[in-house]
């Protein structure tokens, strides 16, 4: 692998290739973008390009440095990620990062520390990182990988150069599913359409009941009525088999998938309202039903519903009670969809 194998991130690649050639690398970066679009993969390729023994703007992939980075055995590169079954990056891990950076590079002129899921740092860990960011050693490069900027403290953000990653195109996701995961073209295309530009989501969905779950959800959501409120939350928990999951993290991840599916549905309705012929819909099999539904809801209502869903996603990440969260989200959506609509049409 090298930058050549990274999909849909040409702007970011160009930026770093220039920085490497002109030796203008910053001490700290934040890589931000949704999950599963290649931020971690890119960070590893970036480390290779920086450490490669053959000077240039991309890794050679054959020298000893490139090979050892590929095998996670390079002494000047450190990856930190939440330990298994842990929701947080612990203070001990940040202290280890400090010690790592305090020792001069062994084989290169840089030392790179990459923190995956840096949004999972608690207050104590953030403080520890902040101290390092305030006075980084001259040879240090720190990369924080996150999904949303709000999840990192302003004091940390302000000391980092922010690099935004784009979602992958449907074609890129489809090609990766076919070439790397050996899925057949038809299935790859359907999964790519509902992946929201994330290869991780698409791969995850391919091994689950995801397609059936989503088909059920869209069929059901199209026929929702105002008084479905509490019964619909219970239906969701049953139909998506969320009740059956015993590990809390698995439950949370399934609920996240469910909420994102809601988000994609209402985004599709907004897309329908643009009136373009070639609509880039996630649920393209329901195109006619979505077009018809979209005429009954105003842009304002759809934006409000989308905000409700995004807020629910944020709360989910903050340990909210799953059942209450779903009930609350659905009540608000139904109110906006029906009560507001009625009020607006009367007045
Ligand atoms: Zn190399």
Boltz pocket constraint, residues with backbone or C-beta under 6 A from the ligand:
constraints:
  - pocket:
      binder: B
      contacts: [[A, 48], [A, 51], [A, 52], [A, 53], [A, 54], [A, 59], [A, 60], [A, 61], [A, 62], [A, 63], [A, 64], [A, 65], [A, 66], [A, 67]]
      max_distance: 6.0
